[in-house]
Amino acid sequence: MVKAKIKGVNTTRKRLADGTVKTYYYHRDTGTPLPGKPGDPAFLAAFTEAEKIQPKDVGNVNALIRDYLFSLTFEAKAASTQREYKRMLMPLGEKFGKLPIQALESPRVRGVFLGYQEEIGRDRPREADNRLSVLSAVFTYAARKGRIRENPLQGFERIYSSDRSEMIWSAGDITTFMQAAPLELQQAHILALHTGQRYGDLIRLRWADYQGDTISLRQNKTKARVTIHVSQALRRMLDGIDRRGPYILTRPDGRPWFTEGNDKELGKQWSAHMVACGLRPEGYAELPKRKKAEHLRLNDLRGTAVTLLSEAGNGIPQICAVTGHTLQSATRILEKYLAMTPALSRAAILAFENSPATQFANRLQTGPQVADQPKHKLQGDQ
């Protein structure tokens, strides 16, 4: 989406299914669609009529939301992220849309937003945090453009926490999953385990990203460029797959798992098999989120890959090079992903036993105990 040079008009560009890019025009204050192109009679007539409409949202939070949705900042986000932002901005607009911009200057307004976070967070803490994160992004953009003095949600504290560092796929879990899994799910599992990438990146991987020895991709979430050297096991799998389209992972009929309109289908099939093979209980879909969090997820293979890389003797920089974490976040990897496994303990003791720096400690042994001798003889002692 780009800003139009025409005063009072917002412009969006969207790529159609056939690959072409179409431009859409909207009246800025009212959001009225404007047909055709600037200068066309229909365009001018629609613009003139829109100018007569009394704008409902000027000088309030809804106006800030509208500006954000037409910004280059929003356009740069992935299509799936844009859909999520729009979904969350709808209830936010209903709740706070009429709030005047001047009210954002009050120190009390932060408490109003945090009260809303707690209200939603009683049942859906993660959703509450995500909504405030999106609203904070709107305010940050507005502050950058000079519409407001500062973001009233800057640095707000999240109420949802999820520590899945111990949610690691064991060898037994992997065997259970793979034994009766459909071929396309087996392929997804191996690809995830050997690359440490997120679900969203796995379903977007193209054959063009695979060069035989490496896989190169730009991560959808962080936009980081990652080059992964392909293991022998992963190469054998990839070289044995029938290439039925541009994407590496496909459905049984050859259609990709990833489309702009639906990127959740692989996750649904994965979840169904997790129940079928016994790694999740019957009725999993109806469980509350806190109960669902007790069971393994596809994205837990990312943490599993980190753990296996560490067990193989890799340091943090090497792990980052595979998973795509920044070096700045390297110190947090152990806390976030790396479970303390017996293999790590064994490796640590093996290094301890064989390092020259610890030879003195390895030579230590208990010696014979020497009884204390009395310093003075007592009277009558012989």
C-alpha positions as CSV (number, residue, x, y, z in Angstrom):
1,M,0.0,0.0,0.0
2,V,1.4,3.4,-0.9
3,K,0.3,6.9,-0.2
4,A,-1.2,8.7,-3.1
5,K,0.0,12.1,-4.2
6,I,-3.5,13.2,-4.7
7,K,-4.8,15.2,-1.8
8,G,-7.6,13.5,0.1
9,V,-7.0,10.1,-1.6
10,N,-5.5,6.9,-0.2
11,T,-4.1,4.2,-2.6
12,T,-3.6,0.5,-2.2
13,R,-2.0,-1.9,-4.5
14,K,-2.8,-5.6,-4.4
15,R,-1.4,-8.5,-6.4
16,L,-4.1,-10.6,-8.0
17,A,-4.2,-14.4,-8.5
18,D,-2.8,-14.1,-12.0
19,G,0.2,-12.1,-10.7
20,T,-0.8,-8.7,-12.0
21,V,-1.0,-5.7,-9.6
22,K,-4.1,-3.7,-9.4
23,T,-4.4,-0.2,-7.8
24,Y,-7.4,0.8,-5.7
25,Y,-8.3,4.3,-4.6
26,Y,-10.2,5.4,-1.5
27,H,-11.5,8.8,-0.2
28,R,-9.2,9.4,2.8
29,D,-11.6,10.8,5.3
30,T,-14.6,8.5,4.6
31,G,-13.0,5.4,3.2
32,T,-15.3,5.5,0.2
33,P,-14.0,3.4,-2.8
34,L,-13.3,5.5,-5.8
35,P,-13.7,3.7,-9.2
36,G,-11.4,3.9,-12.1
37,K,-8.3,6.1,-12.1
38,P,-7.7,9.7,-11.1
39,G,-9.1,11.9,-13.9
40,D,-11.8,9.4,-15.0
41,P,-15.3,10.9,-14.9
42,A,-16.5,8.1,-12.6
43,F,-13.6,8.7,-10.2
44,L,-14.2,12.5,-10.1
45,A,-17.9,12.0,-9.5
46,A,-17.3,9.6,-6.7
47,F,-14.7,11.8,-5.1
48,T,-17.1,14.8,-5.3
49,E,-19.8,12.9,-3.6
50,A,-17.5,11.6,-0.9
51,E,-16.4,15.1,-0.1
52,K,-20.0,15.9,0.7
53,I,-20.2,13.2,3.3
54,Q,-19.5,14.3,6.9
55,P,-16.6,12.2,8.0
56,K,-17.5,10.0,11.0
57,D,-13.9,9.5,12.2
58,V,-11.7,12.6,12.2
59,G,-9.5,13.4,15.1
60,N,-10.0,10.2,17.0
61,V,-8.4,6.7,17.4
62,N,-10.4,5.4,14.3
63,A,-8.6,8.0,12.2
64,L,-5.2,6.8,13.5
65,I,-6.2,3.2,12.7
66,R,-7.2,4.2,9.2
67,D,-4.0,6.0,8.6
68,Y,-2.0,3.0,9.8
69,L,-3.8,0.6,7.5
70,F,-2.9,2.7,4.5
71,S,0.7,3.1,5.6
72,L,3.9,1.6,4.0
73,T,4.6,0.2,7.5
74,F,1.5,-1.9,7.3
75,E,2.1,-2.8,3.7
76,A,5.5,-4.3,4.5
77,K,4.0,-6.9,6.7
78,A,3.2,-10.4,5.5
79,A,-0.3,-11.0,4.2
80,S,-1.2,-13.3,7.1
81,T,0.0,-10.7,9.6
82,Q,-2.1,-8.0,7.8
83,R,-5.2,-10.3,8.2
84,E,-4.5,-10.8,11.9
85,Y,-4.0,-7.1,12.5
86,K,-7.2,-6.2,10.7
87,R,-9.1,-8.9,12.7
88,M,-7.8,-7.4,16.0
89,L,-8.3,-3.8,15.0
90,M,-12.0,-4.3,14.4
91,P,-12.9,-4.8,18.2
92,L,-10.3,-2.2,19.1
93,G,-12.0,0.3,16.8
94,E,-15.4,-0.6,18.3
95,K,-14.0,-0.1,21.9
96,F,-11.7,2.9,21.5
97,G,-12.4,4.3,18.0
98,K,-14.4,7.3,19.1
99,L,-11.8,8.3,21.7
100,P,-10.5,11.8,20.8
101,I,-6.8,12.1,19.9
102,Q,-6.5,14.7,22.7
103,A,-7.5,12.1,25.2
104,L,-4.3,10.2,24.4
105,E,-2.3,13.0,26.1
106,S,-3.9,12.1,29.5
107,P,-1.7,10.0,31.8
108,R,-4.9,8.1,32.8
109,V,-5.6,6.8,29.3
110,R,-2.9,4.1,29.7
111,G,-4.9,2.7,32.7
112,V,-8.0,2.5,30.5
113,F,-6.1,0.4,27.9
114,L,-4.5,-1.8,30.6
115,G,-8.0,-2.3,32.1
116,Y,-9.2,-3.5,28.7
117,Q,-6.2,-5.9,28.5
118,E,-7.0,-7.4,31.9
119,E,-10.7,-7.7,31.0
120,I,-9.9,-9.7,27.8
121,G,-7.0,-11.4,29.4
122,R,-9.0,-13.3,32.1
123,D,-10.1,-15.8,29.4
124,R,-7.7,-15.0,26.5
125,P,-4.4,-13.6,27.9
126,R,-2.5,-14.0,24.6
127,E,-5.2,-12.4,22.6
128,A,-5.3,-9.5,25.1
129,D,-1.6,-8.9,24.7
130,N,-1.7,-9.2,20.9
131,R,-4.5,-6.6,20.7
132,L,-2.6,-4.1,22.7
133,S,0.5,-4.8,20.7
134,V,-1.4,-4.0,17.5
135,L,-2.9,-0.8,19.0
136,S,0.6,0.1,20.2
137,A,1.9,-0.2,16.6
138,V,-0.9,2.2,15.5
139,F,0.1,4.7,18.1
140,T,3.8,4.3,17.3
141,Y,3.1,5.1,13.7
142,A,0.9,8.1,14.6
143,A,3.7,9.5,16.9
144,R,6.3,9.1,14.2
145,K,4.0,11.0,11.8
146,G,3.4,13.7,14.4
147,R,-0.3,13.0,14.9
148,I,0.2,12.4,18.6
149,R,3.0,13.3,21.0
150,E,3.9,9.8,22.1
151,N,2.7,6.3,22.2
152,P,0.7,5.8,25.5
153,L,1.2,2.1,25.3
154,Q,5.0,2.2,24.9
155,G,6.6,-0.6,26.9
156,F,3.3,-2.1,28.3
157,E,3.7,-5.3,30.2
158,R,2.3,-8.5,28.7
159,I,0.2,-10.7,30.9
160,Y,0.7,-13.9,28.9
161,S,3.8,-16.0,29.3
162,S,4.7,-19.3,27.7
163,D,7.8,-21.1,28.5
164,R,8.1,-24.1,26.2
165,S,11.8,-24.7,26.8
166,E,11.0,-28.2,28.1
167,M,8.5,-29.0,25.3
168,I,11.0,-31.1,23.3
169,W,10.2,-33.9,20.9
170,S,11.9,-37.1,22.3
171,A,13.1,-39.9,20.0
172,G,10.1,-41.9,21.2
173,D,7.7,-39.0,20.3
174,I,9.2,-38.7,16.8
175,T,9.0,-42.5,16.2
176,T,5.3,-42.5,17.4
177,F,4.5,-39.7,15.0
178,M,6.3,-41.0,12.0
179,Q,5.1,-44.6,12.2
180,A,1.7,-44.1,10.7
181,A,1.9,-40.5,9.5
182,P,0.9,-39.7,5.9
183,L,4.0,-39.1,3.6
184,E,3.4,-35.3,3.4
185,L,3.4,-35.0,7.2
186,Q,6.6,-37.1,7.5
187,Q,8.2,-34.7,5.0
188,A,7.1,-31.7,7.0
189,H,8.5,-33.3,10.2
190,I,11.9,-34.0,8.8
191,L,12.2,-30.6,7.2
192,A,11.3,-28.9,10.5
193,L,13.7,-31.0,12.6
194,H,16.6,-30.5,10.2
195,T,16.2,-26.8,9.7
196,G,14.7,-25.4,12.9
197,Q,12.4,-23.1,11.0
198,R,8.9,-21.9,12.0
199,Y,5.7,-23.3,10.5
200,G,5.2,-20.2,8.4
201,D,8.6,-20.5,6.8
202,L,8.3,-24.2,6.2
203,I,5.1,-24.0,4.1
204,R,6.6,-21.1,2.1
205,L,9.8,-22.9,1.2
206,R,10.2,-23.2,-2.6
207,W,12.3,-25.6,-4.6
208,A,14.2,-22.5,-5.8
209,D,15.4,-22.0,-2.2
210,Y,17.1,-25.4,-2.3
211,Q,20.5,-25.6,-4.0
212,G,21.4,-29.1,-3.2
213,D,23.9,-28.3,-0.4
214,T,22.0,-25.4,1.2
215,I,18.5,-23.9,1.7
216,S,18.3,-20.1,1.6
217,L,15.3,-18.2,2.8
218,R,14.1,-14.9,4.2
219,Q,12.2,-15.6,7.4
220,N,8.6,-14.4,7.2
221,K,8.4,-13.1,10.7
222,T,11.8,-11.5,11.2
223,K,12.8,-10.9,7.6
224,A,16.2,-12.3,8.4
225,R,18.1,-14.0,5.6
226,V,19.2,-17.5,6.6
227,T,21.3,-20.0,4.7
228,I,21.1,-23.6,6.1
229,H,23.6,-26.3,5.1
230,V,21.5,-29.4,4.3
231,S,22.2,-32.6,6.3
232,Q,22.6,-35.8,4.5
233,A,19.3,-37.2,5.8
234,L,17.4,-34.1,4.6
235,R,19.1,-34.1,1.2
236,R,18.1,-37.8,0.7
237,M,14.5,-36.8,1.5
238,L,14.4,-33.7,-0.7
239,D,16.1,-35.4,-3.7
240,G,13.5,-38.2,-3.4
241,I,10.4,-35.9,-3.5
242,D,8.5,-35.5,-6.7
243,R,8.5,-31.8,-7.6
244,R,4.8,-31.1,-8.3
245,G,4.9,-27.4,-8.1
246,P,7.0,-24.4,-6.8
247,Y,6.7,-25.3,-3.1
248,I,8.6,-28.1,-1.4
249,L,5.8,-29.2,0.9
250,T,2.5,-30.0,-0.8
251,R,-0.8,-31.7,-0.2
252,P,-1.3,-35.3,-1.5
253,D,-2.8,-33.9,-4.7
254,G,0.2,-31.6,-5.3
255,R,-1.5,-28.4,-4.2
256,P,0.7,-26.2,-1.9
257,W,-0.1,-26.0,1.8
258,F,0.5,-22.2,1.5
259,T,-1.9,-19.9,-0.2
260,E,-2.6,-16.2,0.5
261,G,-6.1,-17.1,1.6
262,N,-5.3,-20.1,3.7
263,D,-2.0,-21.1,5.4
264,K,-3.5,-23.1,8.2
265,E,-4.4,-26.4,6.5
266,L,-1.1,-28.2,7.2
267,G,-1.5,-27.4,10.9
268,K,-5.0,-28.8,10.9
269,Q,-3.8,-32.1,9.3
270,W,-0.9,-32.2,11.7
271,S,-3.2,-31.8,14.7
272,A,-5.5,-34.5,13.5
273,H,-2.6,-37.0,13.2
274,M,-1.3,-36.0,16.6
275,V,-4.6,-37.2,18.1
276,A,-4.7,-40.3,15.9
277,C,-1.2,-41.4,16.9
278,G,-1.8,-40.8,20.6
279,L,0.4,-37.7,21.1
280,R,-2.7,-35.6,21.9
281,P,-5.9,-36.8,23.7
282,E,-9.3,-37.2,22.1
283,G,-11.2,-34.0,22.3
284,Y,-8.0,-31.9,22.1
285,A,-9.7,-29.2,20.0
286,E,-12.2,-28.5,22.8
287,L,-9.5,-28.1,25.5
288,P,-8.8,-24.7,27.0
289,K,-5.6,-23.1,25.7
290,R,-3.8,-23.7,29.0
291,K,-4.5,-27.4,28.6
292,K,-3.5,-27.5,25.0
293,A,-0.2,-25.9,25.9
294,E,0.7,-29.1,27.8
295,H,1.0,-31.0,24.6
296,L,3.6,-31.0,21.8
297,R,3.2,-28.7,18.8
298,L,4.8,-28.6,15.4
299,N,6.7,-25.4,16.3
300,D,8.2,-27.3,19.2
301,L,10.4,-28.9,16.6
302,R,12.2,-25.6,16.4
303,G,13.3,-25.9,20.0
304,T,14.1,-29.6,19.5
305,A,16.4,-28.7,16.6
306,V,18.2,-26.2,18.8
307,T,18.6,-28.8,21.5
308,L,20.0,-31.4,19.1
309,L,22.4,-28.9,17.5
310,S,23.7,-28.2,21.0
311,E,23.9,-31.8,21.9
312,A,26.0,-32.3,18.8
313,G,28.6,-29.8,20.2
314,N,27.6,-26.6,18.4
315,G,27.9,-23.3,20.1
316,I,25.4,-20.4,20.1
317,P,26.8,-18.7,16.9
318,Q,26.5,-22.0,14.9
319,I,22.9,-22.5,16.2
320,C,22.0,-19.0,15.3
321,A,23.3,-19.5,11.8
322,V,20.9,-22.4,11.3
323,T,17.7,-21.1,13.1
324,G,18.0,-17.5,12.2
325,H,18.2,-16.0,15.6
326,T,20.2,-12.7,15.8
327,L,23.4,-12.7,17.7
328,Q,21.9,-10.1,20.0
329,S,19.4,-12.7,21.1
330,A,21.9,-15.5,21.4
331,T,22.1,-15.2,25.1
332,R,18.4,-15.8,25.4
333,I,18.4,-19.0,23.3
334,L,19.3,-21.3,26.2
335,E,16.4,-19.9,28.3
336,K,13.9,-19.9,25.5
337,Y,14.6,-23.1,23.6
338,L,17.3,-25.2,25.1
339,A,16.1,-28.0,27.4
340,M,18.7,-29.4,29.8
341,T,18.9,-33.0,28.5
342,P,20.9,-36.0,29.7
343,A,22.9,-35.8,26.5
344,L,24.1,-32.3,27.3
345,S,25.1,-33.5,30.8
346,R,27.0,-36.4,29.4
347,A,28.8,-34.2,26.9
348,A,29.7,-31.7,29.7
349,I,31.2,-34.5,32.0
350,L,33.1,-36.0,29.0
351,A,34.7,-32.6,28.3
352,F,35.4,-32.2,32.1
353,E,37.2,-35.5,32.2
354,N,39.3,-34.9,29.2
355,S,40.3,-31.2,29.4
356,P,43.9,-30.4,30.5
357,A,42.4,-27.5,32.6
358,T,40.6,-30.0,34.8
359,Q,43.3,-32.6,35.3
360,F,43.9,-31.6,38.9
361,A,40.3,-32.2,39.8
362,N,40.2,-35.5,38.0
363,R,43.2,-36.7,40.1
364,L,41.5,-36.0,43.4
365,Q,40.8,-39.1,45.5
366,T,40.1,-39.6,49.2
367,G,43.1,-40.6,51.3
368,P,43.5,-42.5,54.6
369,Q,42.2,-40.7,57.6
370,V,44.8,-39.8,60.3
371,A,43.6,-39.9,63.9
372,D,44.1,-36.8,65.9
373,Q,47.0,-37.2,68.5
374,P,46.5,-35.6,72.0
375,K,48.8,-32.7,72.7
376,H,49.4,-33.5,76.4
377,K,49.5,-36.7,78.4
378,L,47.0,-37.0,81.2
379,Q,48.2,-37.9,84.6
380,G,48.2,-41.6,85.2
381,D,48.8,-42.4,81.4
382,Q,51.5,-45.0,80.9
